[in-house]
């Protein structure tokens, strides 16, 4: 290899090294962005899990409240019926 060819070859290798460094930096930046996105996604997932659990608890609470209202309604109906019977009995 003559001197000019060697210099040209070395210059090309140097440019390829610079290009490889820039590409590696870009990949590192992309990796960092993905890591940040993963952390945000994990946080969002945790928040959504808490919200879902809270909704389930709210639903269970509402079911219990509806059951209690129905029980009280039945008791009121029984008491009203007893009251009506007493009133009818007293009228006789």
C-alpha positions as CSV (number, residue, x, y, z in Angstrom):
1,X,0.0,0.0,0.0
2,X,1.4,3.4,-0.9
3,X,1.4,6.4,1.4
4,X,-1.6,8.1,-0.2
5,X,-3.7,5.0,0.0
6,X,-2.7,4.4,3.6
7,X,-3.6,8.0,4.5
8,X,-6.9,7.8,2.7
9,X,-7.6,4.4,4.4
10,X,-6.8,5.9,7.8
11,X,-9.0,8.9,7.2
12,X,-11.9,6.6,6.2
13,X,-11.4,4.5,9.3
14,X,-11.3,7.7,11.4
15,X,-14.5,8.9,9.9
16,X,-16.1,5.5,10.4
17,X,-15.0,5.6,14.1
18,X,-16.6,9.1,14.5
19,X,-19.8,7.9,12.8
20,X,-19.9,4.8,15.1
21,X,-19.5,7.1,18.2
22,X,-22.3,9.3,17.1
23,X,-24.5,6.3,16.4
24,X,-23.7,4.9,19.8
25,X,-24.5,8.2,21.5
26,X,-27.9,8.2,19.7
27,X,-28.6,4.7,20.8
28,X,-27.7,5.6,24.4
29,X,-30.0,8.6,24.2
30,X,-32.8,6.3,22.9
31,X,-32.1,3.8,25.6
32,X,-32.4,6.5,28.2
33,X,-35.7,7.7,26.8
34,X,-37.1,4.2,26.8
35,X,-36.0,3.8,30.4
36,X,-37.8,7.1,31.3
37,X,-40.9,5.9,29.4
38,X,-40.8,2.6,31.2
39,X,-40.7,4.3,34.6
40,X,-43.6,6.6,33.6
41,X,-45.6,3.6,32.3
42,X,-44.9,1.7,35.6
43,X,-46.1,4.7,37.6
44,X,-49.3,5.0,35.5
45,X,-49.9,1.3,35.9
46,X,-49.6,1.5,39.6
47,X,-52.0,4.5,39.8
48,X,-54.5,2.8,37.6
49,X,-54.3,-0.3,39.7
50,X,-55.1,1.8,42.8
51,X,-58.0,3.5,41.0
52,X,-59.4,0.1,39.9
53,X,-59.2,-1.3,43.4
54,X,-60.8,1.9,44.8
55,X,-63.6,1.5,42.2
56,X,-64.1,-2.1,43.2
57,X,-64.3,-1.1,46.9
58,X,-66.8,1.6,46.0
59,X,-68.9,-0.9,44.0
60,X,-68.9,-3.4,46.9
61,X,-69.9,-0.6,49.3
62,X,-72.7,0.4,47.0
63,X,-73.9,-3.2,46.8
64,X,-74.0,-3.4,50.6
65,X,-75.8,0.0,50.9
66,X,-78.4,-1.2,48.4
67,X,-78.9,-4.4,50.4
68,X,-79.3,-2.4,53.6
69,X,-81.8,0.0,51.9
70,X,-83.8,-3.0,50.7
71,X,-83.7,-4.6,54.2
72,X,-84.9,-1.3,55.8
73,X,-87.6,-1.0,53.1
74,X,-88.8,-4.5,53.9
75,X,-88.9,-3.7,57.6
76,X,-90.8,-0.5,57.0
77,X,-93.3,-2.3,54.9
78,X,-93.8,-4.9,57.7
79,X,-94.2,-2.2,60.3
80,X,-96.6,-0.2,58.1
81,X,-98.7,-3.4,57.6
82,X,-98.7,-4.0,61.3
83,X,-99.8,-0.4,61.9
84,X,-102.6,-0.8,59.4
85,X,-103.8,-3.9,61.1
86,X,-103.8,-2.2,64.5
87,X,-105.7,0.7,63.1
88,X,-108.3,-1.6,61.5
89,X,-108.6,-3.6,64.7
90,X,-109.1,-0.4,66.7
91,X,-111.8,0.8,64.3
92,X,-113.8,-2.4,64.8
